[in-house]
């Protein structure tokens, strides 16, 4: 456990970049959906648009929240405050507990984004992508990321997360989010085994379906157990028939960076 933990902490950025590049190549050579067959310019524009949103969010987080998160988890560690400090746990159990509880919060935060109309206004920017691929993992409205980052702060304090645990969870979460958004598929046997434990590409493809009952399922970001416990797990028998995006945002102008930034403020129904 410690060796993997140390490896991820020390080499987080190159590992994340490496996974992203591998997935970009994978979905280029062997895509599950032929979204951009011989349409290189169209794919580049799609990639660039989603990455621009990701960069905007990264800058906002860097300036407004990174210091806040660091100070918060340092305070909990110094004062031994939080759920995980109520009992004396060895370091590896504290890490496991932190991952489980942070991921439980991520499940409910995601689900609330679908339940509460105000949050859905921002979250639907992510779901509006008609060509879901690895770049879609970066396609979030800055408003959603702001509220997510703000609400996360007291959660980190309540759980009693250490700085190392936060960095480790962010790293493995980033990796899995990139993987399950990618326009790829695993062999059926591998897919079935993996989704016992984590969110997989076939699971998340269902979540991005235009069909409301499918959109409102498979909320997990990392551990698939939450969808099973809270009865939101769903698998599509024919994933090749899934249509991504939102019917309400099928205009070309809606899919520009400007259109995506304005989307939460337009009067549309879910």
ABEGO torsion letter per residue (X at the ends): XAAAAAAAAAAAAAAAAAAAAAAAAAAAABBABBAABGBAAAAAAAAAAAAAAAAAAAAAAAAAAAAAAAAAAAAAAAAGBEAAAABBBBAAAAAAAAAAAAAAAAAAAAAAAAABAAAAAAAAAAAABABBBAAAAABBBAAAAAAAAAAAAAAAAAAGBBAAAAAAAAAAAAAAAAAAABBBBBBAAAAAAAAAABBBAAAAAAAABABAAAABBGABAABAAAAAAAGABBBBABAAABBBEBAABABAAAABAAAAAAAAABBBBX
